């Protein structure tokens, strides 16, 4: 491919930064990744990734895109680190709106491994490229610009134990995540910061790892429980490397799960299924309890700015960070990497405007999915226009029909996995199946999972 410059810098070596650097490596002679952390010798959690100790799974779309950028990546994670590849619709139990979706074979392939393993393999593959390098323990203090502050020319950095220095670059990409300093840096340069959209959700979840047995969940690779009335609690248990489960459970607006055995089990018993509870009750713990709090979903509207410096981009979670229970962040970053690649193929002129518009279209769908579903909770503040209320009602009907119809379940999971747009669920063929499924008798009866939870609650 045609080279667009000599040097590109990516700030941040998380999943988003690594993907951005992979794209830039095709267009710039040298790509440097700057990371304030030191990379761990093994695939273990690091300070700069606070969610690294919690549940992660790569959605089917994210798995496909990573495979496109790094051929063989998925099987490498399986062969070298013990990750698991499976059919998202058949190998995982999905419970939403308090009912269990029917399992069925599909073409949705997901990758299960811990966040440190996913990131570690990606980082090693990236740094194996001849024109990509990394600087660890390197804090970025600000941007360097031309005298007129119209164009970014590099970054001001400080490597641990050394004086501040400036590194020149033809393009700088901020992939530092939710805590990005780009808004402040823009103000320092005389630019307007982006407008923010924020939805306060007060999500908190407790995580612990356990020994996994082959008979758990009848051999399936995980279970995902989406929060719904009456208590809006969610839970997830996914297979990980090393014959382990990672289990997370939590709720909205400060509804915290306890960090002790008895309290955690009691909390799990309030989910609309006893399956996670029953595995945890007899499993060997492999870690301590760990809590993670996430105050709000946050979207920064860079695409609406009238002025933006040349040779500078913001990427991934630095643009938008979602309620983490939906597991969308890594896949959205992968989609943005594809958009960046397409933008660069047509040159570097007007790059920021073109990329931010493309990224906004990518973000629209997962943002609407996450925020729209969170607004089902009556105490989450936000506008609920008639169309949103209709969609949430319709998805509830779809769930009821999908308890017996694996075709409907798979159609829904294709949207959840960002393989298909939400509009596909309103197609005549799908709407007909929803209507037919809701005509069947007995659909309003509580599922066996809900009955089990109620019996447990009554006997405690």
One Martini backbone bead per residue (centre of mass of N, CA, C, O) as a GRO file, in nm:
protein
  460
    1UNK     BB    1   0.101   0.033   0.013
    2UNK     BB    2   0.070   0.358   0.043
    3UNK     BB    3   0.259   0.594   0.182
    4UNK     BB    4   0.178   0.871   0.423
    5UNK     BB    5   0.441   0.826   0.611
    6UNK     BB    6   0.694   0.783   0.852
    7UNK     BB    7   0.524   0.858   1.131
    8UNK     BB    8   0.340   0.686   1.390
    9UNK     BB    9   0.123   0.740   1.675
   10UNK     BB   10   0.024   0.547   1.967
   11UNK     BB   11  -0.186   0.595   2.243
   12UNK     BB   12  -0.192   0.299   2.364
   13UNK     BB   13  -0.199  -0.077   2.452
   14UNK     BB   14  -0.462  -0.166   2.395
   15UNK     BB   15  -0.681  -0.298   2.187
   16UNK     BB   16  -0.721  -0.038   2.026
   17UNK     BB   17  -0.421   0.041   1.983
   18UNK     BB   18  -0.335  -0.221   1.837
   19UNK     BB   19  -0.530  -0.192   1.598
   20UNK     BB   20  -0.439   0.083   1.499
   21UNK     BB   21  -0.142   0.000   1.447
   22UNK     BB   22  -0.198  -0.212   1.236
   23UNK     BB   23  -0.307  -0.018   1.025
   24UNK     BB   24  -0.063   0.187   1.015
   25UNK     BB   25   0.158  -0.020   0.913
   26UNK     BB   26   0.053   0.015   0.600
   27UNK     BB   27   0.117   0.361   0.590
   28UNK     BB   28   0.381   0.353   0.771
   29UNK     BB   29   0.706   0.312   0.831
   30UNK     BB   30   0.651   0.394   1.140
   31UNK     BB   31   0.534   0.251   1.455
   32UNK     BB   32   0.438   0.395   1.775
   33UNK     BB   33   0.386   0.266   2.102
   34UNK     BB   34   0.245   0.423   2.386
   35UNK     BB   35   0.307   0.319   2.735
   36UNK     BB   36   0.268   0.359   3.080
   37UNK     BB   37   0.319   0.079   3.107
   38UNK     BB   38   0.435  -0.234   3.183
   39UNK     BB   39   0.488  -0.522   3.044
   40UNK     BB   40   0.413  -0.827   3.104
   41UNK     BB   41   0.565  -1.134   3.097
   42UNK     BB   42   0.282  -1.225   3.136
   43UNK     BB   43  -0.068  -1.298   3.113
   44UNK     BB   44  -0.141  -1.031   3.303
   45UNK     BB   45  -0.259  -0.801   3.480
   46UNK     BB   46  -0.289  -0.442   3.449
   47UNK     BB   47  -0.325  -0.124   3.558
   48UNK     BB   48  -0.443   0.008   3.274
   49UNK     BB   49  -0.666  -0.247   3.315
   50UNK     BB   50  -0.927  -0.264   3.526
   51UNK     BB   51  -1.088  -0.507   3.362
   52UNK     BB   52  -0.876  -0.752   3.346
   53UNK     BB   53  -1.019  -0.923   3.603
   54UNK     BB   54  -1.264  -0.958   3.420
   55UNK     BB   55  -1.509  -1.025   3.217
   56UNK     BB   56  -1.448  -1.182   2.892
   57UNK     BB   57  -1.559  -1.154   2.544
   58UNK     BB   58  -1.555  -1.229   2.206
   59UNK     BB   59  -1.724  -1.137   1.966
   60UNK     BB   60  -1.789  -1.246   1.658
   61UNK     BB   61  -1.697  -0.990   1.509
   62UNK     BB   62  -1.426  -0.951   1.653
   63UNK     BB   63  -1.304  -1.224   1.577
   64UNK     BB   64  -1.308  -1.174   1.267
   65UNK     BB   65  -1.131  -0.917   1.258
   66UNK     BB   66  -0.878  -1.024   1.396
   67UNK     BB   67  -0.833  -1.242   1.180
   68UNK     BB   68  -0.786  -1.041   0.948
   69UNK     BB   69  -0.531  -0.895   1.077
   70UNK     BB   70  -0.458  -1.193   1.234
   71UNK     BB   71  -0.382  -1.466   1.115
   72UNK     BB   72  -0.454  -1.722   1.358
   73UNK     BB   73  -0.533  -1.600   1.636
   74UNK     BB   74  -0.749  -1.787   1.757
   75UNK     BB   75  -0.581  -2.057   1.755
   76UNK     BB   76  -0.350  -1.945   1.924
   77UNK     BB   77  -0.511  -1.903   2.185
   78UNK     BB   78  -0.583  -2.201   2.209
   79UNK     BB   79  -0.301  -2.350   2.180
   80UNK     BB   80  -0.123  -2.159   2.389
   81UNK     BB   81  -0.370  -2.075   2.628
   82UNK     BB   82  -0.670  -2.220   2.632
   83UNK     BB   83  -0.876  -2.129   2.466
   84UNK     BB   84  -1.215  -2.077   2.328
   85UNK     BB   85  -1.415  -2.214   2.072
   86UNK     BB   86  -1.753  -2.116   1.967
   87UNK     BB   87  -2.099  -2.132   1.966
   88UNK     BB   88  -2.287  -1.878   2.068
   89UNK     BB   89  -2.584  -2.021   2.027
   90UNK     BB   90  -2.496  -2.326   2.154
   91UNK     BB   91  -2.255  -2.291   2.396
   92UNK     BB   92  -2.456  -2.075   2.517
   93UNK     BB   93  -2.641  -1.934   2.771
   94UNK     BB   94  -2.947  -1.738   2.731
   95UNK     BB   95  -3.077  -1.475   2.950
   96UNK     BB   96  -3.381  -1.290   2.890
   97UNK     BB   97  -3.648  -1.162   3.032
   98UNK     BB   98  -3.652  -1.437   3.213
   99UNK     BB   99  -3.554  -1.613   2.963
  100UNK     BB  100  -3.473  -1.888   2.758
  101UNK     BB  101  -3.295  -1.941   2.490
  102UNK     BB  102  -3.270  -2.114   2.217
  103UNK     BB  103  -3.073  -2.349   2.104
  104UNK     BB  104  -2.841  -2.332   1.814
  105UNK     BB  105  -2.701  -2.358   1.531
  106UNK     BB  106  -2.424  -2.157   1.397
  107UNK     BB  107  -2.203  -1.883   1.260
  108UNK     BB  108  -2.120  -1.803   1.559
  109UNK     BB  109  -1.792  -1.710   1.646
  110UNK     BB  110  -1.622  -1.743   1.950
  111UNK     BB  111  -1.393  -1.604   2.203
  112UNK     BB  112  -1.238  -1.751   2.494
  113UNK     BB  113  -1.072  -1.526   2.721
  114UNK     BB  114  -0.873  -1.345   2.879
  115UNK     BB  115  -0.768  -1.032   2.860
  116UNK     BB  116  -0.459  -1.081   2.880
  117UNK     BB  117  -0.455  -1.288   2.648
  118UNK     BB  118  -0.575  -1.125   2.420
  119UNK     BB  119  -0.363  -0.893   2.441
  120UNK     BB  120  -0.094  -1.050   2.432
  121UNK     BB  121  -0.126  -1.172   2.149
  122UNK     BB  122  -0.165  -0.907   1.999
  123UNK     BB  123   0.101  -0.770   2.080
  124UNK     BB  124   0.295  -0.983   1.962
  125UNK     BB  125   0.198  -0.964   1.673
  126UNK     BB  126   0.254  -0.665   1.632
  127UNK     BB  127   0.567  -0.665   1.729
  128UNK     BB  128   0.641  -0.860   1.480
  129UNK     BB  129   0.650  -0.624   1.317
  130UNK     BB  130   0.903  -0.442   1.159
  131UNK     BB  131   0.742  -0.133   1.200
  132UNK     BB  132   0.697  -0.199   1.513
  133UNK     BB  133   0.687  -0.020   1.826
  134UNK     BB  134   0.767   0.014   2.184
  135UNK     BB  135   0.691   0.228   2.476
  136UNK     BB  136   0.746   0.201   2.797
  137UNK     BB  137   0.681   0.397   3.056
  138UNK     BB  138   0.502   0.624   2.884
  139UNK     BB  139   0.418   0.952   2.924
  140UNK     BB  140   0.170   1.173   2.811
  141UNK     BB  141   0.150   1.539   2.829
  142UNK     BB  142   0.115   1.617   2.512
  143UNK     BB  143   0.102   1.828   2.239
  144UNK     BB  144   0.245   1.890   1.928
  145UNK     BB  145   0.286   2.188   1.722
  146UNK     BB  146   0.239   2.420   1.525
  147UNK     BB  147   0.234   2.759   1.549
  148UNK     BB  148  -0.089   2.762   1.460
  149UNK     BB  149  -0.239   2.499   1.569
  150UNK     BB  150  -0.335   2.307   1.310
  151UNK     BB  151  -0.103   2.087   1.374
  152UNK     BB  152   0.011   1.783   1.457
  153UNK     BB  153   0.370   1.678   1.536
  154UNK     BB  154   0.326   1.537   1.828
  155UNK     BB  155   0.475   1.445   2.148
  156UNK     BB  156   0.481   1.475   2.499
  157UNK     BB  157   0.724   1.304   2.697
  158UNK     BB  158   0.776   1.057   2.979
  159UNK     BB  159   1.022   0.864   3.083
  160UNK     BB  160   1.113   0.689   3.326
  161UNK     BB  161   1.378   0.889   3.459
  162UNK     BB  162   1.323   1.117   3.242
  163UNK     BB  163   1.308   1.369   3.050
  164UNK     BB  164   1.137   1.559   2.861
  165UNK     BB  165   1.000   1.484   2.530
  166UNK     BB  166   0.988   1.498   2.172
  167UNK     BB  167   0.778   1.329   1.933
  168UNK     BB  168   0.766   1.287   1.611
  169UNK     BB  169   0.477   1.313   1.373
  170UNK     BB  170   0.228   1.255   1.119
  171UNK     BB  171   0.061   1.079   1.338
  172UNK     BB  172  -0.196   1.086   1.598
  173UNK     BB  173  -0.328   0.841   1.837
  174UNK     BB  174  -0.596   0.818   2.066
  175UNK     BB  175  -0.598   0.508   2.290
  176UNK     BB  176  -0.672   0.565   2.623
  177UNK     BB  177  -0.968   0.582   2.665
  178UNK     BB  178  -1.187   0.705   2.891
  179UNK     BB  179  -0.927   0.884   3.014
  180UNK     BB  180  -0.894   1.087   2.812
  181UNK     BB  181  -0.710   1.405   2.718
  182UNK     BB  182  -0.816   1.543   2.455
  183UNK     BB  183  -1.006   1.765   2.551
  184UNK     BB  184  -0.785   1.924   2.705
  185UNK     BB  185  -0.585   1.957   2.469
  186UNK     BB  186  -0.773   2.120   2.288
  187UNK     BB  187  -0.808   2.361   2.478
  188UNK     BB  188  -0.504   2.438   2.487
  189UNK     BB  189  -0.525   2.494   2.156
  190UNK     BB  190  -0.826   2.638   2.107
  191UNK     BB  191  -1.041   2.414   2.121
  192UNK     BB  192  -1.321   2.249   2.115
  193UNK     BB  193  -1.479   2.034   2.285
  194UNK     BB  194  -1.665   1.775   2.309
  195UNK     BB  195  -1.960   1.655   2.331
  196UNK     BB  196  -2.159   1.493   2.578
  197UNK     BB  197  -2.284   1.163   2.649
  198UNK     BB  198  -2.481   1.056   2.939
  199UNK     BB  199  -2.541   0.745   3.133
  200UNK     BB  200  -2.657   0.667   3.436
  201UNK     BB  201  -2.594   0.332   3.607
  202UNK     BB  202  -2.420   0.213   3.844
  203UNK     BB  203  -2.230  -0.018   3.788
  204UNK     BB  204  -2.182  -0.335   3.970
  205UNK     BB  205  -1.923  -0.592   4.006
  206UNK     BB  206  -1.852  -0.930   4.089
  207UNK     BB  207  -1.541  -1.126   4.090
  208UNK     BB  208  -1.465  -1.480   4.017
  209UNK     BB  209  -1.265  -1.767   4.023
  210UNK     BB  210  -1.301  -2.111   3.897
  211UNK     BB  211  -1.325  -2.435   3.881
  212UNK     BB  212  -1.355  -2.642   3.598
  213UNK     BB  213  -1.596  -2.872   3.487
  214UNK     BB  214  -1.713  -3.082   3.241
  215UNK     BB  215  -2.018  -3.094   3.377
  216UNK     BB  216  -2.072  -2.816   3.355
  217UNK     BB  217  -2.343  -2.713   3.191
  218UNK     BB  218  -2.328  -2.966   3.010
  219UNK     BB  219  -2.053  -2.845   2.856
  220UNK     BB  220  -2.075  -2.561   2.843
  221UNK     BB  221  -1.919  -2.223   2.808
  222UNK     BB  222  -2.184  -2.065   2.919
  223UNK     BB  223  -2.350  -1.777   3.087
  224UNK     BB  224  -2.614  -1.529   3.024
  225UNK     BB  225  -2.751  -1.263   3.236
  226UNK     BB  226  -2.997  -1.038   3.201
  227UNK     BB  227  -3.132  -0.766   3.324
  228UNK     BB  228  -3.441  -0.764   3.517
  229UNK     BB  229  -3.725  -0.772   3.627
  230UNK     BB  230  -3.720  -0.678   3.954
  231UNK     BB  231  -3.378  -0.646   4.012
  232UNK     BB  232  -3.163  -0.614   3.764
  233UNK     BB  233  -2.979  -0.857   3.759
  234UNK     BB  234  -2.654  -0.979   3.668
  235UNK     BB  235  -2.489  -1.258   3.486
  236UNK     BB  236  -2.166  -1.437   3.444
  237UNK     BB  237  -2.030  -1.744   3.282
  238UNK     BB  238  -1.696  -1.820   3.169
  239UNK     BB  239  -1.479  -1.975   2.992
  240UNK     BB  240  -1.131  -2.047   3.053
  241UNK     BB  241  -0.834  -2.076   3.095
  242UNK     BB  242  -0.738  -2.338   3.297
  243UNK     BB  243  -1.003  -2.465   3.386
  244UNK     BB  244  -1.203  -2.204   3.403
  245UNK     BB  245  -1.401  -1.968   3.572
  246UNK     BB  246  -1.579  -1.665   3.516
  247UNK     BB  247  -1.748  -1.459   3.763
  248UNK     BB  248  -2.028  -1.230   3.731
  249UNK     BB  249  -2.204  -0.990   3.951
  250UNK     BB  250  -2.484  -0.745   3.929
  251UNK     BB  251  -2.588  -0.394   3.940
  252UNK     BB  252  -2.770  -0.113   3.974
  253UNK     BB  253  -2.731   0.163   4.156
  254UNK     BB  254  -2.561   0.001   4.399
  255UNK     BB  255  -2.617  -0.317   4.352
  256UNK     BB  256  -2.427  -0.505   4.536
  257UNK     BB  257  -2.214  -0.761   4.562
  258UNK     BB  258  -2.079  -0.962   4.770
  259UNK     BB  259  -1.738  -1.047   4.928
  260UNK     BB  260  -1.869  -1.340   5.000
  261UNK     BB  261  -1.976  -1.650   4.990
  262UNK     BB  262  -2.264  -1.625   5.104
  263UNK     BB  263  -2.348  -1.358   4.964
  264UNK     BB  264  -2.291  -1.441   4.670
  265UNK     BB  265  -2.484  -1.681   4.659
  266UNK     BB  266  -2.739  -1.521   4.730
  267UNK     BB  267  -2.724  -1.340   4.483
  268UNK     BB  268  -2.732  -1.566   4.264
  269UNK     BB  269  -3.025  -1.665   4.362
  270UNK     BB  270  -3.169  -1.396   4.223
  271UNK     BB  271  -3.154  -1.509   3.968
  272UNK     BB  272  -3.328  -1.650   3.675
  273UNK     BB  273  -3.113  -1.871   3.781
  274UNK     BB  274  -2.922  -2.158   3.924
  275UNK     BB  275  -2.662  -2.229   3.758
  276UNK     BB  276  -2.442  -2.054   3.880
  277UNK     BB  277  -2.481  -2.123   4.175
  278UNK     BB  278  -2.431  -2.437   4.151
  279UNK     BB  279  -2.138  -2.416   4.060
  280UNK     BB  280  -2.019  -2.234   4.287
  281UNK     BB  281  -2.100  -2.411   4.539
  282UNK     BB  282  -1.878  -2.655   4.423
  283UNK     BB  283  -1.638  -2.475   4.372
  284UNK     BB  284  -1.308  -2.382   4.328
  285UNK     BB  285  -1.132  -2.130   4.420
  286UNK     BB  286  -0.887  -1.899   4.233
  287UNK     BB  287  -0.979  -1.629   4.379
  288UNK     BB  288  -1.056  -1.335   4.458
  289UNK     BB  289  -1.245  -1.080   4.515
  290UNK     BB  290  -1.379  -0.844   4.264
  291UNK     BB  291  -1.434  -0.502   4.197
  292UNK     BB  292  -1.657  -0.313   3.969
  293UNK     BB  293  -1.701   0.027   3.858
  294UNK     BB  294  -1.969   0.198   3.659
  295UNK     BB  295  -2.126   0.492   3.611
  296UNK     BB  296  -2.110   0.552   3.280
  297UNK     BB  297  -2.209   0.616   2.977
  298UNK     BB  298  -1.980   0.742   2.710
  299UNK     BB  299  -2.006   1.014   2.465
  300UNK     BB  300  -1.801   1.159   2.211
  301UNK     BB  301  -1.867   1.425   1.965
  302UNK     BB  302  -1.643   1.461   1.723
  303UNK     BB  303  -1.827   1.481   1.458
  304UNK     BB  304  -1.938   1.788   1.556
  305UNK     BB  305  -1.690   1.936   1.496
  306UNK     BB  306  -1.565   2.218   1.326
  307UNK     BB  307  -1.280   2.182   1.474
  308UNK     BB  308  -0.958   2.021   1.388
  309UNK     BB  309  -0.668   1.889   1.403
  310UNK     BB  310  -0.425   1.785   1.228
  311UNK     BB  311  -0.292   1.471   1.267
  312UNK     BB  312  -0.553   1.369   1.444
  313UNK     BB  313  -0.685   1.112   1.671
  314UNK     BB  314  -0.966   0.930   1.796
  315UNK     BB  315  -1.011   0.609   1.981
  316UNK     BB  316  -1.247   0.417   2.086
  317UNK     BB  317  -1.304   0.473   2.419
  318UNK     BB  318  -1.240   0.782   2.366
  319UNK     BB  319  -1.525   0.805   2.231
  320UNK     BB  320  -1.661   0.523   2.351
  321UNK     BB  321  -1.831   0.400   2.650
  322UNK     BB  322  -1.978   0.112   2.772
  323UNK     BB  323  -2.158  -0.098   2.913
  324UNK     BB  324  -1.981  -0.387   2.999
  325UNK     BB  325  -2.205  -0.619   2.992
  326UNK     BB  326  -2.205  -0.625   2.658
  327UNK     BB  327  -1.913  -0.662   2.524
  328UNK     BB  328  -1.830  -0.419   2.289
  329UNK     BB  329  -1.550  -0.272   2.283
  330UNK     BB  330  -1.359  -0.454   2.107
  331UNK     BB  331  -1.543  -0.463   1.855
  332UNK     BB  332  -1.557  -0.161   1.799
  333UNK     BB  333  -1.253  -0.125   1.757
  334UNK     BB  334  -1.239  -0.314   1.513
  335UNK     BB  335  -1.432  -0.150   1.335
  336UNK     BB  336  -1.261   0.111   1.342
  337UNK     BB  337  -1.019  -0.010   1.200
  338UNK     BB  338  -1.160  -0.051   0.930
  339UNK     BB  339  -1.232   0.248   0.889
  340UNK     BB  340  -0.942   0.354   0.892
  341UNK     BB  341  -0.844   0.195   0.654
  342UNK     BB  342  -1.037   0.322   0.448
  343UNK     BB  343  -0.948   0.616   0.488
  344UNK     BB  344  -0.640   0.573   0.413
  345UNK     BB  345  -0.684   0.474   0.117
  346UNK     BB  346  -0.771   0.795   0.046
  347UNK     BB  347  -0.595   0.931   0.254
  348UNK     BB  348  -0.509   1.227   0.471
  349UNK     BB  349  -0.726   1.406   0.390
  350UNK     BB  350  -0.955   1.486   0.612
  351UNK     BB  351  -0.943   1.250   0.829
  352UNK     BB  352  -1.104   1.320   1.083
  353UNK     BB  353  -1.381   1.367   0.960
  354UNK     BB  354  -1.409   1.089   0.824
  355UNK     BB  355  -1.364   0.909   1.073
  356UNK     BB  356  -1.578   1.021   1.273
  357UNK     BB  357  -1.818   0.952   1.093
  358UNK     BB  358  -1.767   0.648   1.080
  359UNK     BB  359  -1.760   0.595   1.388
  360UNK     BB  360  -2.048   0.694   1.451
  361UNK     BB  361  -2.191   0.466   1.293
  362UNK     BB  362  -2.077   0.240   1.465
  363UNK     BB  363  -2.176   0.342   1.752
  364UNK     BB  364  -2.483   0.365   1.728
  365UNK     BB  365  -2.567   0.070   1.776
  366UNK     BB  366  -2.441  -0.006   2.056
  367UNK     BB  367  -2.560   0.239   2.199
  368UNK     BB  368  -2.859   0.169   2.154
  369UNK     BB  369  -2.852  -0.104   2.288
  370UNK     BB  370  -2.748  -0.024   2.571
  371UNK     BB  371  -2.927   0.223   2.639
  372UNK     BB  372  -3.203   0.104   2.570
  373UNK     BB  373  -3.186  -0.122   2.785
  374UNK     BB  374  -3.123   0.052   3.040
  375UNK     BB  375  -3.403   0.218   3.011
  376UNK     BB  376  -3.581  -0.003   3.142
  377UNK     BB  377  -3.489   0.116   3.388
  378UNK     BB  378  -3.666   0.333   3.590
  379UNK     BB  379  -3.390   0.482   3.728
  380UNK     BB  380  -3.290   0.553   3.455
  381UNK     BB  381  -3.181   0.832   3.298
  382UNK     BB  382  -3.393   0.925   3.018
  383UNK     BB  383  -3.503   0.911   2.713
  384UNK     BB  384  -3.845   0.775   2.601
  385UNK     BB  385  -3.941   0.720   2.324
  386UNK     BB  386  -4.174   0.552   2.147
  387UNK     BB  387  -3.973   0.372   1.986
  388UNK     BB  388  -3.826   0.254   2.231
  389UNK     BB  389  -4.074   0.127   2.364
  390UNK     BB  390  -4.138  -0.058   2.129
  391UNK     BB  391  -3.874  -0.214   2.107
  392UNK     BB  392  -3.881  -0.330   2.396
  393UNK     BB  393  -4.146  -0.480   2.355
  394UNK     BB  394  -4.060  -0.652   2.110
  395UNK     BB  395  -3.818  -0.798   2.242
  396UNK     BB  396  -3.990  -0.941   2.449
  397UNK     BB  397  -4.151  -1.107   2.240
  398UNK     BB  398  -3.907  -1.243   2.113
  399UNK     BB  399  -3.815  -1.396   2.361
  400UNK     BB  400  -4.062  -1.571   2.397
  401UNK     BB  401  -4.039  -1.710   2.116
  402UNK     BB  402  -3.722  -1.799   2.158
  403UNK     BB  403  -3.770  -2.042   2.356
  404UNK     BB  404  -3.864  -2.224   2.073
  405UNK     BB  405  -3.677  -2.040   1.864
  406UNK     BB  406  -3.364  -2.052   1.725
  407UNK     BB  407  -3.388  -1.848   1.497
  408UNK     BB  408  -3.453  -1.606   1.676
  409UNK     BB  409  -3.212  -1.626   1.865
  410UNK     BB  410  -2.996  -1.588   1.642
  411UNK     BB  411  -3.091  -1.314   1.539
  412UNK     BB  412  -3.038  -1.170   1.807
  413UNK     BB  413  -2.730  -1.255   1.837
  414UNK     BB  414  -2.634  -1.105   1.582
  415UNK     BB  415  -2.681  -0.828   1.708
  416UNK     BB  416  -2.519  -0.855   1.971
  417UNK     BB  417  -2.254  -0.937   1.779
  418UNK     BB  418  -2.248  -0.726   1.533
  419UNK     BB  419  -2.347  -0.871   1.250
  420UNK     BB  420  -2.626  -0.718   1.274
  421UNK     BB  421  -2.876  -0.514   1.243
  422UNK     BB  422  -3.161  -0.434   1.418
  423UNK     BB  423  -3.356  -0.420   1.166
  424UNK     BB  424  -3.375  -0.735   1.118
  425UNK     BB  425  -3.596  -0.780   1.350
  426UNK     BB  426  -3.821  -0.624   1.144
  427UNK     BB  427  -3.864  -0.824   0.955
  428UNK     BB  428  -4.109  -1.008   0.822
  429UNK     BB  429  -4.000  -1.289   0.904
  430UNK     BB  430  -3.950  -1.225   1.205
  431UNK     BB  431  -4.222  -1.101   1.284
  432UNK     BB  432  -4.384  -1.359   1.223
  433UNK     BB  433  -4.247  -1.538   1.436
  434UNK     BB  434  -4.326  -1.367   1.676
  435UNK     BB  435  -4.631  -1.386   1.638
  436UNK     BB  436  -4.651  -1.696   1.637
  437UNK     BB  437  -4.508  -1.745   1.913
  438UNK     BB  438  -4.732  -1.572   2.082
  439UNK     BB  439  -4.978  -1.778   2.016
  440UNK     BB  440  -4.877  -1.973   2.198
  441UNK     BB  441  -4.918  -2.165   2.453
  442UNK     BB  442  -4.746  -2.089   2.769
  443UNK     BB  443  -4.548  -1.828   2.748
  444UNK     BB  444  -4.625  -1.693   3.041
  445UNK     BB  445  -4.477  -1.895   3.181
  446UNK     BB  446  -4.255  -1.977   3.390
  447UNK     BB  447  -3.954  -2.072   3.404
  448UNK     BB  448  -3.762  -2.307   3.551
  449UNK     BB  449  -3.550  -2.105   3.650
  450UNK     BB  450  -3.742  -1.922   3.811
  451UNK     BB  451  -3.857  -2.139   3.996
  452UNK     BB  452  -3.590  -2.211   4.133
  453UNK     BB  453  -3.540  -1.935   4.259
  454UNK     BB  454  -3.800  -1.925   4.425
  455UNK     BB  455  -3.751  -2.177   4.595
  456UNK     BB  456  -3.489  -2.080   4.723
  457UNK     BB  457  -3.605  -1.824   4.856
  458UNK     BB  458  -3.826  -1.971   5.029
  459UNK     BB  459  -3.602  -2.163   5.188
  460UNK     BB  460  -3.414  -1.920   5.326
   0.00000   0.00000   0.00000
